[in-house]
Amino acid sequence: MLKRTLRGAIHGWSVIALTWLISAPMASFAAQPIDSVRLHRAPDHTRIVFDLGAPLEHKLNKLANPDRIVIDLIDADLKFDVSKLDFASSPITNIRVGKHDGNRTRVVFDLKETVRPRTNLLKPIEPFGWRLVLDLFDNQQKSVKSVEPAPHSGSVSPGARPMVVAIDAGHGGEDPGARGPSGVYEKNVVLAISKKLYELMKKEPGIKPVLVRDSDYYVPLAERRKIASERHSADVFISIHADAFTDRNAHGASVFALSNRGATSAQARYLAKIANDSDRIAGVYEEEKDSNGLLSVLAEMTMSGSMTHSLILGRQVIEEMGGVTKLHGNRRKVEQAGFAVLKEPRMVSILVETGFISNREEEKNLNSYRHQEKLARAILNGVNKYFETHPQPGSWYAARRNGSANGEAVAGGPSGGSHRIQSGDTLSSIARRYSVTEVDLRRSNGLSTDMIQVGQVLRIPGS
């Protein structure tokens, strides 16, 4: 009897315990930890990214007097210390976190001005898993900014306009691009190279440079083209990237143009896919709608000659780059593929892969100030050579060829006239730029060595 009673008591306690487990709030067991939060400031909005292990339910509220944005994260435990976020340049003045109703975490963004909030739950895509994105758009809506064209140190003859070059640093913000073995991000390397190229071009009297992005934020692919073409009427568009591949031995720089017949190699096809995935990685809300269609864009590029000239520019650039770094496969050939960022018929457009960031040695080089400067100067020399050999009517380069730019007597085009030495110039680079030999250059200027000085004016053979 005692044994039966004891057995009944144990059974009763088991039922009670099981009932308690079933009825207890499951949220305490299901709360999703959030260990990573990132904040990016763009010219027209602030982006906050919550890295998740799985989809997360959330609620968003906008409150006034004072202005603040409230986001409730359901069944979530925010473990990240939000005080680590740098929001100094944003409308945010403070971020507060609290727990409500069990496992509901409330995050409050105190603001100094009204913003327009928007959230989006992003599905996993390499290198990220699930992400909850909160965008706070500035009250005064502005287009994505770009650095204004720089003034020129040299005078430009009336009617001889400078050539506008848009420099596009790939990736940025939530899209880091490739990552090197030591943790160097592509987005940072290509921005550094782009800024150096911009500073070098500022010193060229025949070029007006503009940066598509000048800090760590993302610009959608279609917007990059619009900034260059519509806002700045760019003649040339150069997108700067750093390559990556699963084989860590892959190395060398390369140059690409848009293709009208599919990719010219497996590498070009692979790189175009990676580049075109940038919008998805960054979490652009709407896919680009191309009303004209790729075929009509390609047809217009063919008719306008921009595709042919993109290949010519690409060849000039890769020739110069071959003088300062290894080329991929030792090929001095411009590859082609369907890069979305190059789909603009009104511009001569190329994409430059400055090297393989996945290669340990090249990662180190790409992160080096000295090597970045060499790459930037090589790109500049290629662009200059293209403008000199194919001067656009009405441009400074056309006036220079005709002998009316900067008061210099220039005869015979790029293989005639004079050249004022600038920082970084070498006798060999000047010889390549004007398609003359170093021997003739020395002979024309009475030089017994290759020593030259900044500010010195060299006579170019043929003038």
VEXDREN-2710 file (C-alpha; in Angstrom, 1 decimal):
% VEXDREN-2710
k/r/px/py/pz
1/MET/0.0/0.0/0.0
2/LEU/2.8/2.4/0.9
3/LYS/4.7/1.5/-2.3
4/ARG/1.5/2.2/-4.3
5/THR/1.0/5.5/-2.5
6/LEU/4.6/6.5/-3.1
7/ARG/4.4/5.6/-6.8
8/GLY/1.2/7.7/-7.1
9/ALA/2.9/10.6/-5.4
10/ILE/5.9/10.4/-7.8
11/HIS/3.5/10.2/-10.8
12/GLY/1.6/13.2/-9.5
13/TRP/4.8/15.3/-9.1
14/SER/5.9/14.3/-12.6
15/VAL/2.6/15.5/-14.0
16/ILE/2.9/18.7/-12.1
17/ALA/6.5/19.2/-13.3
18/LEU/5.6/18.4/-16.9
19/THR/2.6/20.8/-16.7
20/TRP/4.8/23.6/-15.4
21/LEU/7.4/23.0/-18.1
22/ILE/4.7/23.2/-20.8
23/SER/3.0/26.2/-19.3
24/ALA/6.2/28.1/-18.5
25/PRO/7.1/31.0/-20.8
26/MET/9.1/29.4/-23.6
27/ALA/10.7/32.7/-24.5
28/SER/13.2/32.2/-21.7
29/PHE/14.5/29.2/-23.6
30/ALA/14.0/30.7/-27.1
31/ALA/15.6/34.1/-26.7
32/GLN/18.0/34.7/-29.5
33/PRO/21.3/36.3/-28.5
34/ILE/22.5/39.2/-30.6
35/ASP/26.3/39.6/-30.2
36/SER/27.0/41.9/-33.1
37/VAL/25.7/45.3/-34.1
38/ARG/27.2/47.7/-36.7
39/LEU/26.5/51.3/-37.6
40/HIS/27.4/53.0/-40.9
41/ARG/26.9/56.6/-41.7
42/ALA/26.1/57.5/-45.3
43/PRO/25.6/61.0/-46.7
44/ASP/21.9/60.8/-46.5
45/HIS/21.1/58.1/-43.9
46/THR/22.4/56.1/-40.9
47/ARG/22.3/52.3/-41.1
48/ILE/22.2/50.1/-38.0
49/VAL/22.7/46.4/-38.6
50/PHE/21.8/43.6/-36.1
51/ASP/23.6/40.3/-36.9
52/LEU/21.2/37.4/-36.3
53/GLY/21.4/33.7/-36.0
54/ALA/17.8/33.3/-37.3
55/PRO/14.9/35.4/-38.5
56/LEU/13.6/37.8/-35.8
57/GLU/10.3/39.4/-35.2
58/HIS/10.4/43.1/-34.5
59/LYS/8.2/46.2/-34.1
60/LEU/9.2/49.7/-35.1
61/ASN/7.8/53.0/-33.7
62/LYS/8.5/56.6/-34.4
63/LEU/7.9/59.0/-31.5
64/ALA/8.0/62.8/-31.2
65/ASN/8.6/65.4/-28.4
66/PRO/11.4/64.5/-28.2
67/ASP/12.2/62.8/-31.4
68/ARG/13.2/59.1/-31.0
69/ILE/12.9/55.8/-32.8
70/VAL/12.0/52.7/-30.9
71/ILE/12.5/49.2/-32.1
72/ASP/11.3/46.1/-30.1
73/LEU/13.2/42.9/-30.7
74/ILE/10.9/40.0/-29.9
75/ASP/12.4/37.0/-28.1
76/ALA/15.9/38.5/-28.3
77/ASP/18.7/39.2/-25.9
78/LEU/20.9/42.0/-27.0
79/LYS/24.3/41.2/-25.6
80/PHE/26.3/43.8/-27.7
81/ASP/27.4/46.9/-25.9
82/VAL/25.8/49.7/-28.0
83/SER/28.0/52.3/-26.3
84/LYS/30.7/51.1/-28.6
85/LEU/28.9/52.4/-31.7
86/ASP/30.2/55.6/-33.2
87/PHE/27.2/57.7/-34.0
88/ALA/28.8/61.1/-33.6
89/SER/28.2/62.2/-37.3
90/SER/24.6/60.9/-37.3
91/PRO/21.3/62.4/-36.0
92/ILE/21.5/60.0/-33.1
93/THR/22.4/61.6/-29.7
94/ASN/22.0/58.5/-27.5
95/ILE/21.1/54.8/-27.7
96/ARG/19.2/53.1/-24.8
97/VAL/18.5/49.4/-24.2
98/GLY/16.0/47.8/-21.9
99/LYS/14.2/44.5/-21.3
100/HIS/10.4/44.4/-21.4
101/ASP/7.8/41.6/-20.9
102/GLY/10.2/38.7/-20.6
103/ASN/12.3/38.4/-23.7
104/ARG/11.3/41.6/-25.6
105/THR/14.4/43.9/-25.9
106/ARG/13.6/47.5/-26.5
107/VAL/16.2/49.7/-28.2
108/VAL/15.6/53.5/-28.2
109/PHE/17.4/55.9/-30.5
110/ASP/17.3/59.4/-29.2
111/LEU/17.6/62.0/-32.0
112/LYS/18.5/65.6/-32.5
113/GLU/16.3/65.8/-35.6
114/THR/13.4/64.0/-37.3
115/VAL/14.3/61.0/-39.5
116/ARG/12.4/58.6/-41.6
117/PRO/12.9/55.0/-40.4
118/ARG/12.8/51.8/-42.4
119/THR/13.6/48.2/-41.4
120/ASN/14.4/45.2/-43.5
121/LEU/15.1/41.6/-42.6
122/LEU/17.9/40.4/-44.9
123/LYS/18.3/36.7/-45.8
124/PRO/21.8/35.1/-45.5
125/ILE/24.3/35.9/-48.2
126/GLU/28.1/35.5/-47.9
127/PRO/29.8/36.7/-45.8
128/PHE/26.7/37.4/-43.6
129/GLY/23.9/35.4/-42.0
130/TRP/20.5/36.8/-41.2
131/ARG/20.5/40.6/-40.6
132/LEU/17.9/43.0/-39.3
133/VAL/18.7/46.4/-40.9
134/LEU/17.3/49.7/-39.5
135/ASP/17.9/52.7/-41.8
136/LEU/17.3/56.2/-40.5
137/PHE/16.9/58.6/-43.5
138/ASP/17.7/62.2/-42.9
139/ASN/14.8/64.6/-42.8
140/GLN/16.2/66.6/-45.8
141/GLN/16.4/64.0/-48.5
142/LYS/19.6/64.3/-50.5
143/SER/21.1/62.2/-53.2
144/VAL/24.2/60.3/-52.3
145/LYS/27.0/62.8/-52.2
146/SER/30.2/62.7/-54.1
147/VAL/33.3/64.8/-53.7
148/GLU/33.1/67.9/-55.8
149/PRO/35.4/68.3/-58.7
150/ALA/38.8/69.8/-57.6
151/PRO/40.1/73.1/-58.9
152/HIS/43.2/72.8/-61.1
153/SER/46.6/74.1/-60.4
154/GLY/47.2/75.0/-64.1
155/SER/45.2/77.5/-66.2
156/VAL/42.9/76.1/-68.9
157/SER/42.4/78.0/-72.1
158/PRO/38.9/79.3/-72.7
159/GLY/36.8/76.7/-74.5
160/ALA/39.3/74.0/-73.6
161/ARG/37.4/72.0/-71.0
162/PRO/39.0/69.4/-68.7
163/MET/38.0/65.8/-69.0
164/VAL/35.8/64.7/-66.1
165/VAL/36.9/61.4/-64.5
166/ALA/34.7/59.7/-62.0
167/ILE/36.6/57.4/-59.6
168/ASP/34.5/54.7/-58.0
169/ALA/35.8/52.9/-54.9
170/GLY/34.1/49.5/-55.0
171/HIS/32.0/48.1/-52.1
172/GLY/31.8/50.1/-48.9
173/GLY/29.7/50.2/-45.7
174/GLU/27.8/47.0/-45.2
175/ASP/29.5/45.4/-48.2
176/PRO/33.1/44.8/-47.2
177/GLY/34.1/43.2/-50.4
178/ALA/36.8/40.5/-50.2
179/ARG/38.9/39.9/-47.1
180/GLY/42.6/39.1/-47.1
181/PRO/44.3/36.4/-45.0
182/SER/45.3/39.0/-42.5
183/GLY/41.9/40.5/-42.3
184/VAL/42.4/43.5/-44.6
185/TYR/39.1/44.5/-46.2
186/GLU/38.8/45.3/-49.9
187/LYS/36.5/48.3/-49.3
188/ASN/39.2/50.0/-47.3
189/VAL/42.1/49.3/-49.7
190/VAL/40.2/50.5/-52.8
191/LEU/39.0/53.6/-51.1
192/ALA/42.6/54.5/-50.2
193/ILE/43.8/53.9/-53.8
194/SER/40.8/55.9/-55.1
195/LYS/41.7/58.9/-52.9
196/LYS/45.3/58.8/-54.0
197/LEU/44.2/58.7/-57.6
198/TYR/41.9/61.7/-56.9
199/GLU/44.7/63.7/-55.4
200/LEU/47.0/63.0/-58.3
201/MET/44.4/63.9/-60.8
202/LYS/43.7/67.2/-59.0
203/LYS/47.2/68.3/-60.1
204/GLU/46.5/67.6/-63.8
205/PRO/45.3/70.7/-65.7
206/GLY/43.4/68.6/-68.2
207/ILE/41.4/66.5/-65.7
208/LYS/38.6/67.2/-63.3
209/PRO/38.3/64.3/-60.9
210/VAL/35.3/63.3/-58.7
211/LEU/35.0/60.6/-56.1
212/VAL/31.8/58.6/-56.1
213/ARG/32.3/57.8/-52.4
214/ASP/34.8/59.3/-50.1
215/SER/34.3/57.3/-46.9
216/ASP/33.0/54.0/-45.6
217/TYR/29.4/53.8/-46.8
218/TYR/27.7/51.9/-49.6
219/VAL/26.4/53.3/-52.9
220/PRO/24.1/51.1/-55.0
221/LEU/25.5/50.1/-58.3
222/ALA/23.0/52.1/-60.4
223/GLU/23.5/55.2/-58.2
224/ARG/27.2/55.0/-58.8
225/ARG/26.6/55.4/-62.6
226/LYS/24.1/58.2/-62.0
227/ILE/26.4/60.2/-59.8
228/ALA/29.1/60.0/-62.5
229/SER/27.0/60.5/-65.6
230/GLU/24.0/62.6/-64.6
231/ARG/25.5/64.8/-61.8
232/HIS/29.0/65.3/-63.1
233/SER/28.7/64.5/-66.9
234/ALA/31.8/62.3/-66.5
235/ASP/33.7/61.4/-69.7
236/VAL/35.4/58.4/-68.0
237/PHE/34.3/56.1/-65.2
238/ILE/36.9/54.0/-63.3
239/SER/35.7/51.4/-60.7
240/ILE/38.5/50.3/-58.4
241/HIS/38.5/46.8/-56.9
242/ALA/40.8/44.2/-55.4
243/ASP/40.5/40.6/-56.6
244/ALA/40.0/37.4/-54.6
245/PHE/39.9/33.7/-55.3
246/THR/39.8/30.4/-53.4
247/ASP/43.3/29.6/-54.6
248/ARG/45.6/31.8/-52.4
249/ASN/48.3/31.6/-55.1
250/ALA/46.3/33.5/-57.6
251/HIS/47.9/36.9/-58.1
252/GLY/48.2/39.9/-60.4
253/ALA/46.2/43.0/-61.5
254/SER/43.7/43.0/-64.4
255/VAL/41.4/45.5/-66.2
256/PHE/37.8/44.8/-67.4
257/ALA/35.3/46.4/-69.7
258/LEU/31.6/45.6/-70.3
259/SER/30.9/42.7/-72.7
260/ASN/28.4/42.4/-75.5
261/ARG/29.1/38.8/-76.1
262/GLY/29.3/37.2/-72.7
263/ALA/32.4/36.9/-70.5
264/THR/35.7/36.5/-72.2
265/SER/36.9/34.1/-69.5
266/ALA/35.8/32.1/-66.5
267/GLN/37.6/34.5/-64.2
268/ALA/35.8/37.5/-65.8
269/ARG/32.4/35.8/-65.4
270/TYR/33.2/34.9/-61.7
271/LEU/34.3/38.5/-60.9
272/ALA/31.2/40.0/-62.6
273/LYS/29.0/37.8/-60.5
274/ILE/30.8/38.8/-57.3
275/ALA/30.7/42.5/-58.2
276/ASN/27.0/42.4/-59.2
277/ASP/26.1/40.8/-55.8
278/SER/27.2/43.9/-54.0
279/ASP/23.6/45.3/-53.8
280/ARG/22.3/42.1/-52.3
281/ILE/25.2/42.0/-49.7
282/ALA/24.7/45.6/-48.8
283/GLY/20.9/45.2/-48.5
284/VAL/19.6/47.4/-51.3
285/TYR/15.9/47.2/-51.1
286/GLU/14.9/47.2/-54.7
287/GLU/16.7/45.5/-57.6
288/GLU/17.7/47.8/-60.3
289/LYS/15.0/48.2/-63.0
290/ASP/16.7/48.6/-66.4
291/SER/13.9/50.0/-68.6
292/ASN/16.0/49.9/-71.7
293/GLY/17.4/46.4/-71.2
294/LEU/21.0/45.4/-71.4
295/LEU/20.8/44.7/-75.2
296/SER/19.7/48.3/-75.9
297/VAL/22.4/49.7/-73.6
298/LEU/25.0/47.6/-75.4
299/ALA/23.7/48.7/-78.8
300/GLU/23.9/52.3/-77.7
301/MET/27.5/51.8/-76.4
302/THR/28.5/50.2/-79.7
303/MET/27.0/53.1/-81.7
304/SER/28.5/55.8/-79.5
305/GLY/31.9/54.1/-79.6
306/SER/32.1/54.1/-75.8
307/MET/32.7/50.3/-75.7
308/THR/35.5/50.5/-78.2
309/HIS/37.0/53.4/-76.3
310/SER/36.6/51.5/-73.0
311/LEU/38.8/48.8/-74.4
312/ILE/41.4/51.3/-75.6
313/LEU/41.5/53.0/-72.2
314/GLY/41.7/49.6/-70.5
315/ARG/44.7/48.7/-72.7
316/GLN/46.5/52.0/-71.8
317/VAL/45.8/51.4/-68.1
318/ILE/46.9/47.8/-68.0
319/GLU/50.1/48.6/-69.9
320/GLU/51.0/51.2/-67.2
321/MET/50.0/48.9/-64.3
322/GLY/52.3/46.2/-65.8
323/GLY/55.2/48.5/-65.0
324/VAL/54.5/48.7/-61.2
325/THR/52.9/45.3/-60.4
326/LYS/52.4/41.8/-61.7
327/LEU/49.5/41.2/-64.1
328/HIS/47.2/38.2/-63.7
329/GLY/48.4/35.5/-66.0
330/ASN/51.0/38.0/-67.3
331/ARG/48.2/39.0/-69.8
332/ARG/48.1/42.6/-71.1
333/LYS/44.6/42.1/-72.4
334/VAL/41.4/43.7/-71.3
335/GLU/38.9/41.1/-70.2
336/GLN/35.1/41.6/-70.6
337/ALA/32.0/40.5/-68.7
338/GLY/28.6/41.8/-67.7
339/PHE/29.6/44.2/-64.9
340/ALA/26.4/46.1/-63.9
341/VAL/28.4/49.1/-62.7
342/LEU/29.8/49.7/-66.2
343/LYS/26.4/49.7/-68.0
344/GLU/26.4/53.4/-68.9
345/PRO/26.5/54.3/-72.6
346/ARG/27.4/57.9/-72.1
347/MET/30.8/57.2/-70.4
348/VAL/34.0/55.3/-71.2
349/SER/34.0/52.8/-68.4
350/ILE/36.5/50.3/-67.0
351/LEU/36.9/48.2/-63.8
352/VAL/40.4/47.8/-62.4
353/GLU/41.3/44.9/-60.2
354/THR/44.4/46.1/-58.5
355/GLY/45.6/42.7/-57.3
356/PHE/44.5/39.6/-55.4
357/ILE/43.7/40.6/-51.8
358/SER/43.4/36.8/-51.1
359/ASN/47.1/36.4/-51.9
360/ARG/49.1/37.1/-48.7
361/GLU/51.9/38.9/-50.5
362/GLU/49.5/41.1/-52.6
363/GLU/47.3/41.8/-49.5
364/LYS/50.4/43.2/-47.9
365/ASN/51.2/45.3/-51.0
366/LEU/47.7/46.5/-51.4
367/ASN/47.7/47.7/-47.8
368/SER/50.9/49.6/-48.3
369/TYR/50.8/53.4/-48.8
370/ARG/53.8/53.2/-51.2
371/HIS/52.2/50.5/-53.4
372/GLN/48.8/52.2/-53.4
373/GLU/50.6/55.4/-54.7
374/LYS/52.3/53.4/-57.5
375/LEU/49.0/51.9/-58.6
376/ALA/47.2/55.2/-58.5
377/ARG/50.0/56.8/-60.6
378/ALA/49.9/54.0/-63.1
379/ILE/46.2/54.4/-63.6
380/LEU/46.7/58.1/-64.0
381/ASN/49.4/57.6/-66.6
382/GLY/47.1/55.2/-68.5
383/VAL/44.3/57.7/-68.4
384/ASN/46.5/60.6/-69.5
385/LYS/47.9/58.5/-72.4
386/TYR/44.4/57.7/-73.5
387/PHE/43.3/61.4/-73.4
388/GLU/46.5/62.3/-75.3
389/THR/46.1/59.7/-78.1
390/HIS/42.3/60.1/-78.3
391/PRO/41.7/63.8/-77.4
392/GLN/38.0/64.7/-77.4
393/PRO/37.1/67.8/-79.4
394/GLY/36.9/70.9/-77.3
395/SER/38.9/69.3/-74.5
396/TRP/42.2/70.6/-72.9
397/TYR/43.9/67.7/-74.5
398/ALA/42.7/68.7/-78.0
399/ALA/43.8/72.3/-77.4
400/ARG/47.1/71.0/-76.2
401/ARG/47.6/69.0/-79.3
402/ASN/46.8/72.1/-81.4
403/GLY/49.2/74.2/-79.3
404/SER/46.8/76.4/-77.5
405/ALA/46.7/75.0/-74.0
406/ASN/48.5/76.7/-71.1
407/GLY/50.4/78.8/-73.6
408/GLU/52.7/75.9/-74.5
409/ALA/53.7/75.4/-78.1
410/VAL/52.7/71.8/-78.8
411/ALA/53.2/70.4/-82.2
412/GLY/52.8/66.8/-83.4
413/GLY/50.4/65.7/-80.7
414/PRO/51.4/63.6/-77.7
415/SER/55.0/63.0/-79.1
416/GLY/55.7/66.8/-79.1
417/GLY/55.7/69.8/-76.8
418/SER/56.9/70.0/-73.2
419/HIS/56.2/68.4/-69.9
420/ARG/56.5/69.9/-66.4
421/ILE/57.8/67.4/-63.9
422/GLN/55.4/66.6/-61.1
423/SER/56.0/64.6/-57.9
424/GLY/56.4/60.9/-58.7
425/ASP/57.4/61.4/-62.3
426/THR/60.3/59.4/-63.7
427/LEU/62.1/59.6/-67.0
428/SER/60.8/56.2/-68.0
429/SER/57.2/57.0/-67.1
430/ILE/57.4/60.3/-69.1
431/ALA/58.8/58.4/-72.1
432/ARG/56.0/55.9/-72.0
433/ARG/53.4/58.6/-71.6
434/TYR/54.6/60.4/-74.8
435/SER/55.5/57.3/-76.7
436/VAL/59.2/58.3/-77.1
437/THR/62.4/56.5/-76.0
438/GLU/64.3/57.5/-72.9
439/VAL/67.4/57.9/-75.1
440/ASP/65.7/60.5/-77.2
441/LEU/64.2/62.2/-74.1
442/ARG/67.7/62.5/-72.6
443/ARG/69.2/63.7/-75.9
444/SER/66.5/66.4/-76.4
445/ASN/67.1/67.8/-73.0
446/GLY/70.8/67.4/-72.7
447/LEU/70.5/65.0/-69.8
448/SER/73.5/62.7/-68.9
449/THR/71.5/60.8/-66.2
450/ASP/67.9/60.0/-65.3
451/MET/67.9/62.6/-62.5
452/ILE/65.0/65.0/-62.9
453/GLN/63.4/67.6/-60.5
454/VAL/59.9/68.6/-59.7
455/GLY/59.0/71.8/-61.6
456/GLN/61.6/71.1/-64.3
457/VAL/60.2/71.4/-67.9
458/LEU/61.3/68.8/-70.4
459/ARG/61.2/69.2/-74.1
460/ILE/59.4/66.3/-75.7
461/PRO/61.1/65.0/-78.9
462/GLY/59.1/65.9/-82.0
463/SER/58.3/69.5/-81.1
END
